[in-house]
């Protein structure tokens, strides 16, 4: 309105000076344009000055910390960190996020919680990262959760499905990513009750928070029929093998087997069951179903008929051969991570969760404070990473820190996992 008043005032002054009307209009045009440009510049000035940063971010860079088990008993997961590093290199080559390059600092913790604590403290206090992203493993993340929440450092999209990553009231700076373990195992329990006649259930689980979380959900899913469990045996992550545990389970008379393991032990369990002639209905948790990391080492012939679940597309499934998202991922792998195994589902996982982080950073805009990072991570609306299964999307809110809450059941047939049934949610 002020600019319009200036325009009319100038027109009147020009006319009173004896100028012809057409000439007056032309003379008035230039200052009016200048006034509009000045007004627009002044209006945008607050936005130009609105960039906000905490340590680890500036006009040119966003520094992100990560730990992965590049060595040790869970080293099969190390490829996740490598594919994420390659993904961020691709993003940087394309100009970064909102004009800023990503500095991704990933350290080896060997799946050892004390070592994770040491590495995370270094990342926060010495490397001064803005936040940590996709740190892997339930025990390692448990070891750093209180520290990061006390420091108010976002612990974004942790690479573990433990249920506690969604406890937003107790730990407001920690948010999960994948379907939570208890929800996944409740789905298996309900399926067993509906489809396995007279089940006698044997369970192998890792003796830590990871294994116990799955075990608790499974028992909850069985409800009043938890007495169908005839044997529970555990193993330590430091054990060389689980051979004796598998013999114990066979001798219990179990005809249904729930295999709660990490990849190394999952492969051992599948192979040992075949060696001792034990052929139960075999269910395995979805963090240990990699074809390259589990099924091939176990022997493809030994894995026939296994049941699991997942929420991502599978490169080995011919259904996705011409899928736009899969073709883009394949091209990315060949250019940025050529040594990566295309049949290792962990590489699809790492690529997908990295897409989720890029979406969060885009939403952050020029407000790269820790508070805004966690706020945007909890503000994803129907986000669809390119490699999630149709019908599954990512949603979060200030009271929902579980981004992905749906899965589809799988059965291993031939050389690949075959999807069956509907998309399921833990309801």
N, C-alpha and C positions, 0 to 999 in steps of 0.2 A: 504494500500500500504506500509506503514511504517513497519507493522508487517511482510509482505512478504519479504521486503528487509532484515529485521533482520533474517528471516528464511534462506534465500539463503546465507547470509553472514556467518551464523553459519555453514551451510553445507560445504561451501568452506573451512572455517578454520579447520573443523574436517577432511576433506579429505586431506588437506595439511599436517596434522599431522601424516599421514600414516594409518589412520583407514580404514578398509574395507568399501566399499560403503554401504552395508546393515547395518553395525554397525553404520556408520555415520548417516544414516537416523534415526535409533532408538535413537541415542544420541540427534539428533536435535529435535525429537518429543516433548520431555518434555519441553524444554524452549519455544518452539513455542506455546504449549498449555498454558503455564503460561502467555506468552505474550498476547495471545488472551483473556484469562480470565481477565488479568489486563486491557486490552483495553476495554472490555465490562463493567467492573466495573467503569472505569473512565467515560465511555460514559453515564452510568446510574446515575452517581453521581449527576448531575444537577437535574434529576427528583426526586431523593431521597430528595433533598433539596428544591424542588419547592412547597411544601405545603404552602398555603397561608390562613390566617385566619383573620376574623374580630371578634369582640366580639361575644360570643355565640357559638364559634366553636373551637375545638382543635383536637388533634390526637384521642381522645376517644369519643367525644360527639358533637352533634349538638343540640342546644337549640332553640326550636320553641315556639312562643307565639300564643295564640288564645283566643277569647272571644265568648261565646255562651249564648243564653237566657235559662239557666237552670231553671229560674223562670220567672214569669211575663206572659204577654198576648201571647207571642210567644214561650212558653216553650215546645210546641210540637216539635220544632226543636232541642231541647237540646240533643236528641238522636244522632244527627250528631256528636257532640263533643265526646260523649261516644263511638261511634263506631270507630271514628278516634283514640282515645286513645287506644282502644283495638287493632286496626290494627297496630299501632306503637309498641305495646308490642309484637305482633307476629313478626314484623320485627326485633326487638331487640333479641328475642329468637332465631331467625335464624342467628344472627351475626351482625345485623345492616346494615348500608349502607357504603360500602367501608371501612368496619372495624370500623365504628363509630356508637354508640348507639344514638337513638333519645330521647331527653328529652323534652316531650310535656307538656307545661304548659297552661292549659285551665281554664279561669276564667268566672264566671257568671256575665253578664252585665244586665240581666233582660230586654233586648231589649230597654234599656234606653240610648240614646246617651251620656248624661253627665257621666253616669257610665262607658260607653265604653271608653270614653276619659281617665277617671281616671285609669281604668284597663290597658289600652294600655301604658300609661305613665309609670306605674309601671313595666310592662313587659319589656319595652325598657330600662328604666333608672335604675331600681333596679335589676330586674332579668337578664337583659342584654342578651335578646334573639337575635339570629342572624337575624330573620325576623318574621313576623306574617303571619299566614296561615289560610285561610278559615273563617275569622271573619264573623259573620252572620248578615244580615239585611242591607237594603239600608240606613235608617237613621243612624244607628250606624257607618257604614263604611264611610258615608259622613262626619260624625263628626271627624273622625280620619285621613282622606285622606291627608289633607294639612300638618298636623303634621308629618306623616310618610314620605311624599315626601320631606318635608323640611329637615328632619333628614336623608334622603336617606336610609330608612329602607324598604325593599321590603314588599309589601302588596300583598301576593301571593294567587291567586285563591279564591277571595272573594266569600262568599256564598250568592250571590245575582246577579240577572241578569240585574241590571240597566245598561243602555247603556253607561254611563260615565266611566265605568271601562275599556273601550277600548280606552279612549282618551290618547293615549301614548305620544303625544306631550306635553300636559298640565300636565299630571301626569305619568311620565315615571317609577315610582316605584310601580304602581298599575296595576294589571292584573286580569281580570275576569276568569271565568271557564265555567259556563253554558250558554245556548243560551240567548241572551239579551232580555229583556222584550219587547222592542219596536218591535223587529223582530218577536217575538212570537205572539204579539197581531195583527200585520199586517197580519199574516197568518190567524188568526181567521176572521178578517174583510173581507179579500178576499173570504174566504170560505162562509161566510154569504151572501155576495153579489151574489155568484154563486149558492147557494143552498137553501136559504130561500126566498120564494116568498113574496113580499110586507112586508119586515121586518120593524117593529117599535121597536127600540132598547132601552132598559133600562139598565143603568150601575150603579153598586155599586162599589165604590172604596175606598181604605184606603187613608185618607187625609194626605199624606206625599209624599216624593220623590218616594217611591216604587209604590204607587198607581198611581201617576201622570205620571210616566214613562210609565206604561202600557196604561194608558188612551191616552197619546199623540200618541203612536204607533198605537193604534186602530183607532184614528181619521185620522192619516196619511194613514192608509190602506183603509179607506172608501173614502178618497179623496174628490171629489166634492159631494159625497153622504153622507157627515157627518150630513146633516139635517135629516137623518133617525133616529138619536138619539132623542128620545122623552123625555127622563128623565135621569138626572145624579144626583145621591145622594151619599154623602160621609159619612164616619164614622170615629171616632177617635179611636186610638188603645186602649185608656182608657175606651171606652164605654163598659157597661156591656152586651148590646145586640144590634142587628141591626133590631129588630122587626118593629119599626116604619118606617125605611127606606124601608123595604120589602113591607109594606102596600102601601107606596107612589108609589113604582115602579109598583105594580099591578094596582093601580088606574090610572096610566098614560096611560094605554092601551097597554103597550109594549107586544109584542109577541116573542121577542128575548131578552135574559138576558145575559149580560156579567158580570160575578162575579169575581171582582178583589179583593181578600181577602187573609188573612193569615189563617192557618188551623182552629183556634177557630171560626172565623167569617164565614169561608166557610161552616163549619158544621151547624152553626146556620142558614145561608141563605138557604141551601138546605132543612133543616127541616121546616123552617118557610114557604117557598114557598108551601110545601105540606099541611101545616096546614091551609093556607088561600085559598087553591084551585087554586093557580096560576100555570099554566103549560106552560110556554114559552119554546122555544128552548133555552137550558141552556148551556152556555159556561163558563168554569172555568179555571183560569190560572194554569199552571202546577206545581207551587210550593205548591199547596194546594189540591193535589189529593191522598194523602196517604189513603189507604184503612183502616188502623188501626187508623190513626189520624184524618181522616175527614169522610170517607164514612160510617164506622160503627157507629160512634157517631151520624151522621145525619140520620141514618136508611137506610140500603141498598135499601129498597123498594122505598125510596124517591129520590134516585140518578139515577134511571134507565134512560138511554138515554142521560146523560150528555156528553158533548164533551170537550175534552182537547187535550193535546199533550205531548209527552215525548221523551226522547232520550236514556233511559236506559231500560234494561230488567226488567220484572215484575215477582217476585217470584210466584205470584198467577196464572200466565199464564202457562198452562200445556205444552206449546210449549218448555219451557226451563227446563222441568223436568230432562232431562238427559244432559243438557248443561254443558260442562266442567267448564266454569267460574262460573255458578250458583252453581254447586255442591261444588266447592272450597269455594265459599262464605258461603254456608250453613254450611259447616264443620267448617269454621272460626268462624261463629256466635255461633255455639254450644259449641265451645271450649273457645273462648275468650270473648264472650258477650252473655252468655246464657239467660240473662234476657231481651235481646233485642227482639223486635217483628219482626218476619220474614216477616210479611205482611206490614211492614212500609217501604215505598219506600225511606224514608230518610236514612235508614241504608244502602241501596244500593248506594245512592248518596254519603254518607260519605266515604264508602269503595272505591268508584271509584275515587273520587277526591284525596284521600290519595294515591292511586296508581299513580296518576299523579304527586304528589309531590315526591314520591320515584324515579320516572323516572328523574325528574329535578335534584335531589340530586346525582343520579348516573352519570348524565352528568356533574355535577360540578367536579367530581373527587376529587382531593386534593386542588382545588381552592375554598375554602369555604369563599369567600368574598361576601359581599352584592351585589356588582356590578355583580359578576358572577352568583349569584342566580337568579337575575332578567333577566340576559342575557340568561341563560339556560331555564327559564320559557318561554321566547319569542323565543325559538328555538326548538320547538317540531315538529317533522315531521312524519305525519301519525301514531301517537301513538294510539294504540287501547287498552284501558282498557278492562278488561275481561267482563264487564257487560254493555257496550254500545251496542245499537242495531246494527245489521249488516248493513253495508253501511255508518255508522257514525264513524268518527275518529277525532283525536285531532291534530290540526295544529296551530302553531303560528309563528310569525316572528317579527322582530323589528318594522314593521309597521302594524301588525295584533295582537292585544291583546284580540281577541275573540276566545278562544280555540275551543269551540263547537258551530257550526252554523247551525245545522240541527236538525229536529224533525220529528216525525210521529204522525198523528192525532190518537186519541183514543176515544172510546165510552164505557160508563159504561154499562155493560150487566150482569145481575145476580149478581155475587159476585166479578167481576173483570173488569179491563179495557181491551178492545179488540182493537187491532190496525187495522187501515184500511187505504187504499190509499198508496201513495208512500212516500218515504222519501222527506221531503220538506225543502227548504232553503229560507231564506228571500232574494230574488233577485229582 
